[in-house]
Amino acid sequence: MARTPATNLDLILLAFLHGTFIACALLVVVLLLLIAMLSSFSVSVVSIVVIDLYSLSYSTLSSYFQTLAANLELGFVLILCVLTSQAIAVVSAAQPWYQRTTSNIKVKARRAMTRFDALLLVITQRC
């Protein structure tokens, strides 16, 4: 039976979809290659700029960074001193509460032990 042009529409559609898929896959590959080239170019330009800035203005930036590092170290030491003094104040304020709590626990433990001893004495006298 001979095929008419209307019956070949499914084959034409299949060929169109196949071509579209291949074109899309090639487009994705090209896009990924362009992104890779752009990123490598950007990294190389940034590294060249950093190297040039480092070599050109080393003395000026070096003194600035040394001063900044010293200031940051001093600030860290001051923060550490403040935190230490606050921790000492908190421990000093909490010491009476801690002693009261531990003494209450000791009293409760003594009462429990005396009750336990009394219970053991009652049990041993029954046997």
C-alpha positions, 0 to 999 in steps of 0.5 A: 500500500502506498503512503500518502504525504499525510501518512508520513507526518509521524515520521516527519515529526520524529525526525524533527524531534530527533534534530531538536534533541541533537541541537539542544545537546550541542547547545548545552555543550557549547554553553558549558565550554563558554562558561569554562573559558569565561571562568578560566579567563576571569581567574587568570585576570584576577590572579594577574591583578593580585600579583601586580598589586602585591608587587607594586604596593607591597611596602604601603600595603604591608605597613597597613596590614601590619598595623591592622594585624596589631590592632586586631590582636590588641582587640582580641586580647581586650575582649579576652580580658573583659570576658575573663573578668565577667566569667570571674564575676559570674562564678563569684556570684554563683558560688553561694547558690552552688554551695547551697545546692550541694549542701541540700543534695548532701542533706537529702542523700544523708536522709535517704541513706538513713532511711535505707539503713533503717529499712535494711535493719527492719528487713534483717530483723524479720529474717 
